[in-house]
C-alpha cells in the first residue's frame, strides 16, 4: 500500500546573508492535522525559515514541497493560492472596517473578485463570513470596527481571515505575542481544535514554552540556523543540547514539575 506524501516536506533549506548562515540545511516534514512548533533563541533563523516557506524569501538551496508539489521560489500569492495561510506577530487588519468586512475582504480575494474590492465587501458572502467568525468565537463582534477591538480579539479575527483561504497549511509567526496568559491558552487551544477537525497542518513559532509544550504534537529546534533537535515535547524537553542552548535547566525543571503536579 502506498504511503501518502506529507503535507509539507522541507529538504536542505539554506539561506545566507553576506557569508553568515541564517538557515543551514534544515529538513523536516509536517502531516495534515499535525501541530508542529518551531522554536529557538533570538537569531536562530526561525523568521527566515518561515519567509522561505511562504515565498517572501528565496532560499539559496533546498526544496519545499506542499502536497507533493514543489513551491520553492514561488511568489507568496502563488503559494497562498495552493492553500497556505499565514498569521503574523503583529496583526494586520483594516481598522476602519468592521470585523465582518475584514473577513469578507479575505473571501473576496479567495474568490478572485479583487476587481471591486471595496464596493463588494459589504455584500459579498456575509453568510460564510459569519460562519468563520462563529468558528473563532467572534460572531458577537461582527459589526464592530476593528479599531475598537482588544488585542486578543484581533488575534482571533486574524485567524478567521487566514481560514477564509480554506488553507491546508497554516503558518503562525508568534501567534500569542502581546496577549495575556489566559488569552494565549485560549487562542492556541482554539487553533489546535480547528486544525484537527479540518486536517489543517499548523507550523508555528513561539517564545512561550507553556504554549509550545501544551499544544505542539512535535517540536523542532533551531540554533544559529541549524536544526539541533526534533521530536515530541517530552523528547525535546529532555534533550541536553536544547537545555544548554535554549530552555535552561530551570525552565525544564519547572515544566517537568508542572507535568507531575497535573498528572
N, C-alpha and C positions, 0 to 999 in steps of 0.2 A: 504494500500500500504506500502510495506517495505521500510525502510529508509536505504540508503547505508551507510556503516561504514565510519568514517573519514579516510582520507589518513593516518594520523599519530595520534595515541592515546597514551598518556603517563599518567600512573596512579601511584601515590605514589612513585615516583623515589627518592631514598635516597642513599647518599654516605657520609661516614665519614672517617677521617684520624686521628688516634690517639685520638679518642674521640671528635674531632672537626667536626661538621656537615658542609660539603661543600655544600651539597644539601639535603634538608629535606622535604620529602613528596610532591614533585612537581607533579602536574597533569595539563594537557592541551591537546588540540586536534588541528588538522590542516586539512583543507579541500583542495581538489585538486584545483589548481589555486589561492589559497589564499597566501597573503604575510603577514607573522607573524614576528614581531620584538621581540627579547628577550633582554631586557635592564636591567641595574642595575649598581651600583657603582663597583669599582675595588674590587675583592674578594667576589662578590655576589654569585658566583657559576656558572656563565654562561659557561665558558670553560669546567668545569667538567660535566655540563649537556650535552653539545654538544658531549663530548667524550663518554658519556654513550649511547647517541643515535646512534653514529657512530660505536660502538663496540670497541673503543680504551680503554675504561674503563668499568669495570663490576660493576653494582650497587649492594649495599648491600641488597636492597629490591626494590620492584616496578616492573612495567611491561611496555614494549614498544611494540606497535603493528603497523605494516605497512600494510595497506590494509587488516586488519583483521588477519594477520599472526604475531605471536609473534617473535620478533627479540632480546629479552632480552638475553644477554650472547653470542650472535653470534659474530664471528670474523668480523673485518672490511671488509674483502674481500667478505664474505658471504652476508653481508648487502649491499655492493656495487652491488653485482650480483642481488639483489632484486630490484634495481633501486633507490639507494641513491647516489647522487653526493655530493661532498664537495669542497669548496674553503677555503683557509687558509689566516690568517692575513699576513703571509709572503709568497709570491708567490714561487712556486717550479716548475721550468721548466728546460729543458736541454739547457743550454746556448749556446753550440756549434752547436746544431741542428737548422734547420730552423723552422720558425713558423709553416709551413705546417707539417713538420716531427713531431713536438711535438703533433699535433692533430692526426696524423697517428699512433703514438705510443699508444695513448689512444684508438683509434679504433681497433688496433691490440689486445689490452688487452680485449676490449669488445667482440671481435670476437674469443677470446680464442686461439690466434695464437702466444703465447709467446715463442714457441719453436725456433723461428728465429727472435727475436725482432728487432735487429739492421739491419740484412740483409733485412728484409721485409719492413722496414719503408719507404724507398724511393718509393716503388712501390704500397704499399697497399692502396687501396681506396682513391686515390687522389681526385676523384670527391666528395665524402662525406666530406673529409677534407676541400675542397674548399667551399662547401655549408655551413659548420659550421663557417668558417672564414668570409664568406659573412654575415652570420646572425649576427655576433658580430661586423661587420664593420672593419674587419682586412684582407680582401682579397688582398688589395694592399701591404701587408707586407708578403705575403706567403713565399717568397724565401729569406727573411732576417734572419740572425742568431738571436736567441732570446737575445743573449748578447748585441745586438745593440739597443734593444727596450727601449723606455721610460717607466717609471713605470706604468703609466696609460694604456699603450698598453699591458703590461704584464698582468695586471688585466683582460683585455678583452680576452686575449689569455687563461688565466686560466678558464674563463667562458666557452669558446669554448671547452676546454679539459673536463670540467665537463659535458658538454652537450653531449659529444661523447658516454657516457654511456646510453643515452636516459633515463635520470632519471625521476622518478615520484616525488621524493622529493629532493630538493636541500638545503643543509646546507651551510651557508655562514658565516664564522667567520671573523668579522671586514672586510667586502669586500672593503671598501673605505679607509682603513688605509694607510697613506702615500701619498694619492692623493690630487691634488689641488681641491679647491671647485667646479669648473666647471666640472672637471672630475668625482667627486663624484656623482653629479646630473646626468650626462650622463650615468654612469655605472648602477646606480640603476633604472633609467628610462628604460634603455635597458633590464635589468633583469626582471623588472615588466612586460614589454610588452611581452617578450618571455614566461614568466611563465603563463600569462593569455591566450596567444594564444595556448599554448601546454598543458594547465591544469596541470602545474607543481606546486606543493606546495613548498613554499620557507620559510625557517626559518633562520633568520639572526640576528647576534649580531652587535651592532653598538654604538659608542660613540657620533657620530654626530647627534644631535637631529633634525636638519633640514632634514637630510636624513630619519630619522625614521618617523617623523610626516608627511612628504610629501608622502612617498611611502608605508607605512605599512597599511594594512587593519585593523589589530588588533595588540595590543601590550601587552606583558606580562612582569611583572617587578619582578625581584628577589632582595632580600636584605638579606644578611647573610644566603644564601641557601634556603630561604623561599619565596614562591610566595606571594607577597603582593598586587598585582593588576593585573587585566586583563580586556581588553575592547577595544573600539575604541580609536583612537588617542585623540579625544575630551574628552572622559571619563577618560583616563589615565592622560591627562594634567591637568584635574580639580580635581584629587584625592589628598586630603590633605596629606595622608601618603606618596605618591610618591613625592610630593613637598618637604616634610620635609626631606626625606632621600636621594633624588637623584637630582631632577630637580632644586630645588631652586626657590624662588619666582621671582627673576629677570628674569631667563630664561623662566619661564612660562609666565610672563608678556610680554616679547619680542615676544614669539611665538604667543600669542593672538593678539598683536599689528600688527604683520605681516599679520595674517589672516584677520584682519579687514581692513588693508590697501589694500589688494589684492582682497577683495570681490567686 
